[in-house]
Amino acid sequence: MEDERIETAQQFFSWFAQLQAQMDQDEGAKYRQMRDYLSGFQEQCDAILNDVNSALQHLESLQKQYLFVSTKTGTLHEACEQLLKEQSELVDLAENIQQKLSYFNELENINTKLNSPTLSVNSEGFIPMLAKLDDCITYISSHPNFKDYPVYLVKFKQCLSKAMHLMKTYTVNTLQNLTSQLIKRDPSSVPNSDNAFTLFYVKFRAAAPKVRTLIEQIEQRSEKMPEYQQLLNEIHQCYLAQREHLLGPSIASTVTELTNQNNRDHCALVRSGCSFMVHVCQDEHQLYNEFFTKPTPKLDELLEKLCGSLYDVFRPLIIHVIHLETLSELCGILKNEMLEDHVQNNAAQLSAFAAGVQQMLEDVQERLVYRTHIYIQTDIIGYKPAPGDLAYPDKLEMMEQIAQSLKDEQKKLPSDASFSDVRLEDPESCNLIKSGTAESLHPRPQAMISPADLHGMWYPTVRRTLVCLSKLYRCIDRAVFQGLSQEALSACIHSLLVAADSITKNKTQVDGQLFFIKHLLILREQIAPFHTEFTIKEISLDLKKTRDAAFKILNPKTVPRFFRLNSHNALIQFLLEGTPEIREHYIDSKKDVDRHLKSACEQFIQQQTKQFIEQLEEFMSKVAALKTMASQGGPKYNLSQQPWAQPAKVNDLVSSIYKTIKTKLPSTLRSMSLYLANKDTEFILFKPVRNNIQQMFQKLHALLKEEFSNEDLQIIACPSMEQVNLLLSVSK
């Protein structure tokens, strides 16, 4: 091409086209080379892609084949698992059926054992067979939907009846044989010696282990099956019947023997009889526990029946006792020794005994209350005092002389004698309370006391009342005691009033009053330790409205006008207004004693004041009357000109009063000392008398100073207040 010469334009354009094409070729060579290189890669990639597609096609084919095989394998596995499950269910069903059938299949085995002539309730296989029988009955009873359920249940119940019959027969025969052996040992069937009673318990205790195991099995099943509970009840009944058969005659014989030995000593009889029954009840409970593990109320029923035999013997004796001492002692024995000591310490074993003792105690208390009413009527209200009972103050003076002589003799003894002082008895406190004035006495111990403080010197009705109350206090209920104490204290106060009147008639009024005061002090002092209220409530019907309404029916004029239409209106008013009212009022015997004591003290103070200054009181009353008349417009008066108020007359009056005080005061104080023998009491009782005398003399001094001249005062010669106080100071 290079050698060719370009001559024409066509050649130039050809050459230029060739040159341009060459240049284009030279410039695109590397691109073409790259294209060719890439084309080679493309071909390789296409080949690889074809290989991959071919491999994917093979893999897809393999996957389909795998899925097919996997599905077939899974189906086979599931079928195998289903077969295994069905096999397991069939095995479980077979075992379940076999287990359920085992309860039914046991019927033949149990029947065979029960019908065996060599079967014994003491054999080793009896208790397991019994447990299996119980399980079968329990299982069948809980599945009433099984086929032939009623038939098998009846058959198993029959087997249970046979088993329980064997147990009952063995237990009953054992108990009956024991009773027969013990009765044969005592032909009289009434053993009453200690050896016989010991034998009753020793033989039964020795036989208890033979039947205890069997009874325990019955007791364990009694709560689950009513048949066992019925069997246990029958065994209880048999056991208790045998015990009653043995003990009944023996206890009756023993009680009769105790009654014959203590027919005159009721307390010893009750104490020994109750102690005997305490031992019987305790022994019976202990013996019962040897046979049984669960308690039964039938045992206490038997013991109550046995204790009833004791009650039946003792009650006729108790209701004929007339002495309060015996009845109160019987109450103490039954309440303190039996109920509080024995029963409280062993309540479980002695509950039946407690019921009998409680009934006996109620009878004794009822008898005691009845006899107390009679005693109050006959020995307190109806008491007829002997001359010696009313020999006051002679008996007190005699006792004082005896005490003084003993004291004089004691002074002659050596200093190391067996007693150092003569004391009638320990002094007790005597409280004198005056209501309204808040004046009270707090006693101080005295070395010597009044003979009236001696228990033996008390007036018999006081002594009987206090002894009666002391015996009743711990024997009967508080409410009953309050009623009886009210009755007894009222009767005692009445008897003291009668006695005081007799002493007043036979001796002096001072003796009667001091006798009454002293014994009221004794009553107050002695009833203080009774920690109870002496208040009782009485209910009464107030018929005042009924009476007034009935009176209005009989007297129409008193009926309001709107009720006067006819008689029916009056009846209506009677029904509306004539209803009786129920009123409650309380009676306090302790306050009654205080009231009588206050009244007696006031009478004593009034009487003593009157004894000493009665004339002076009359004189002052006349003077007061004159002043009153003068103040009301009457004539003026001159006291010294009055015939009865002349200085000489007043002198005689004052001298007489002073002499009376001087002569009678020592006698009064002597009587107070003899009866009361307590300085505090004497001072409190005489203090108002002394105050009255002093006040009257003070009024007299003021009157004399006002109405009389100095010359008249000298004639009158009235004692000064210092002289009066000195005269009265002996009472301090």
Secondary structure, DSSP 8 states (H G I E B T S, - for coil): --SS---SHHHHHHHHHHHHHHHHHHHHHHHHHHHHHHHHHHHHHHHHHHHHHHHHHHHHHHHHHHHHHHHHHHHHHHHHHHHHHHHHHHHHHHHHHHHHHHHHHHHHHHHHHHT-TT--TTSTTHHHHHHHHHHHHHHHHT-TTSTTHHHHHHHHHHHHHHHHHHHHHHHHHHHHHHHHHHHHHSTTS---SHHHHHHHHHHHHHHHHHHHHHHHHHHHHHTT-HHHHHHHHHHHHHHHHHHHHHHHHHHHHHHHHHHHHTSS-HHHHHHHHHHHHHHHHHHHHHHHHHH-SS--HHHHHHHHHHHHHHHHHHHHHHTT---HHHHHHHHHIIIIIIIIIIIHHTTTTTHHHHHHHHHHHHHHHHHHHHHHHHHIIIIIIT----GGGG-TTHHHHHHHHHHHHHHHHHHHS-TT-S-SS--SS-------EETTTTEE------SS--GGGSGGGS-HHHHHHHHHHHHHHTTS-HHHHHHHHHHHHHHHHHHHHHHHHHHHHHS-HHHHHHHHHHHHHHHHHHHTTS-S--EEEEEEEE-HHHHHHHHHHH-GGGS-GGG-S-HHHHHHHHHHH---EEEEEEEEHHHHHHHHHHHHHHHHHHHHHHHHHHHHHHHHHHHHHHHHHHHTT-----GGGSGGGSHHHHHHHHHHHHHHHHHHHHHHHHHHHHHT--HHHHHHHHHHHHHHHHHHHHHHHHHHHHHS-HHHHHHH----HHHHHHHHGGG-
